[in-house]
Amino acid sequence: MYILRGDMAEDAVNKAIKDYQEPFHAHGDVDVAEWGKRKMAFKMNHVPDGFYTLMTFHSDKPTLVDVENRMTLDSNVLRYMVVRLEEKVAATAAAS
């Protein structure tokens, strides 16, 4: 999951979402759920709202590290979190 700045143009948001999911396509399907623009409980970097995106993917370690590094350096990414799902949980989520 990651949060992009809420003051970005819609085209820039769509491009960022596409750019962050592209490296994972080599390892299989990428499920992207765009939650849209939401008001945050507190301002991050003086921005009151953000575009929330949830991405489910399979990856190897080098690809994941590369994308995490890009997100860390990108000023348009306010926060991101990567969580490893166990196989049972991932299979259950894919089935529903």
C-alpha positions as CSV (number, residue, x, y, z in Angstrom):
1,M,0.0,0.0,0.0
2,Y,1.2,3.5,-0.7
3,I,-0.2,7.0,-0.5
4,L,0.5,9.6,-3.2
5,R,0.3,13.4,-2.6
6,G,-3.3,14.6,-2.8
7,D,-2.3,17.7,-4.8
8,M,-1.0,15.8,-7.8
9,A,-2.8,16.0,-11.1
10,E,-4.9,12.9,-12.1
11,D,-2.6,12.1,-15.1
12,A,0.5,12.2,-12.8
13,V,-1.3,9.9,-10.3
14,N,-2.2,7.4,-13.0
15,K,1.4,7.4,-14.4
16,A,2.9,6.8,-10.9
17,I,0.5,3.9,-10.3
18,K,1.5,2.4,-13.6
19,D,5.2,3.0,-13.0
20,Y,5.1,1.3,-9.6
21,Q,3.2,-1.8,-10.7
22,E,5.2,-2.4,-14.0
23,P,8.3,-4.1,-12.4
24,F,6.1,-6.7,-10.8
25,H,4.5,-7.9,-14.0
26,A,7.5,-10.1,-14.9
27,H,6.7,-12.2,-11.7
28,G,3.0,-12.7,-12.3
29,D,-0.3,-10.9,-12.0
30,V,-0.5,-7.6,-10.1
31,D,-3.8,-6.6,-8.5
32,V,-4.2,-2.9,-8.0
33,A,-7.0,-1.4,-5.9
34,E,-7.2,2.4,-6.2
35,W,-9.0,3.7,-3.1
36,G,-9.0,7.2,-4.5
37,K,-8.4,10.5,-2.8
38,R,-9.0,10.5,1.0
39,K,-8.6,13.0,3.7
40,M,-5.9,11.9,6.2
41,A,-6.2,12.0,9.9
42,F,-3.2,14.3,10.0
43,K,-1.1,16.2,7.5
44,M,2.0,14.5,6.0
45,N,4.5,17.0,4.5
46,H,1.9,19.7,4.9
47,V,-0.6,17.8,2.6
48,P,-4.1,17.1,4.1
49,D,-5.2,14.4,1.7
50,G,-3.7,11.6,-0.5
51,F,-4.4,9.1,-3.2
52,Y,-4.4,5.6,-1.6
53,T,-3.4,2.6,-3.6
54,L,-3.3,-1.1,-2.6
55,M,-1.2,-3.4,-4.7
56,T,-1.0,-7.2,-4.3
57,F,1.9,-8.9,-6.2
58,H,4.5,-11.6,-6.3
59,S,8.1,-10.6,-6.5
60,D,11.7,-11.5,-5.9
61,K,13.8,-9.6,-3.4
62,P,15.9,-7.4,-5.8
63,T,12.8,-6.1,-7.6
64,L,11.1,-5.3,-4.3
65,V,14.1,-3.5,-3.0
66,D,14.4,-1.5,-6.2
67,V,10.8,-0.3,-6.0
68,E,11.1,0.5,-2.3
69,N,14.1,2.6,-3.0
70,R,12.3,4.5,-5.8
71,M,9.3,5.1,-3.5
72,T,11.7,6.4,-0.7
73,L,13.3,8.9,-3.1
74,D,10.0,10.0,-4.8
75,S,8.7,13.2,-3.1
76,N,5.2,12.4,-4.4
77,V,5.0,9.2,-2.2
78,L,4.0,10.3,1.3
79,R,4.0,6.8,2.9
80,Y,4.3,3.2,1.8
81,M,4.2,-0.2,3.5
82,V,5.0,-3.6,2.2
83,V,3.6,-6.6,4.0
84,R,4.4,-10.2,3.2
85,L,1.3,-12.5,3.0
86,E,1.5,-16.1,3.9
87,E,0.6,-18.5,1.1
88,K,-2.7,-19.6,2.8
89,V,-3.8,-16.0,3.3
90,A,-2.8,-15.0,-0.3
91,A,-4.7,-18.0,-1.7
92,T,-7.8,-17.2,0.3
93,A,-7.7,-13.5,-0.7
94,A,-7.3,-14.5,-4.4
95,A,-10.3,-16.9,-4.2
96,S,-12.7,-14.2,-2.8
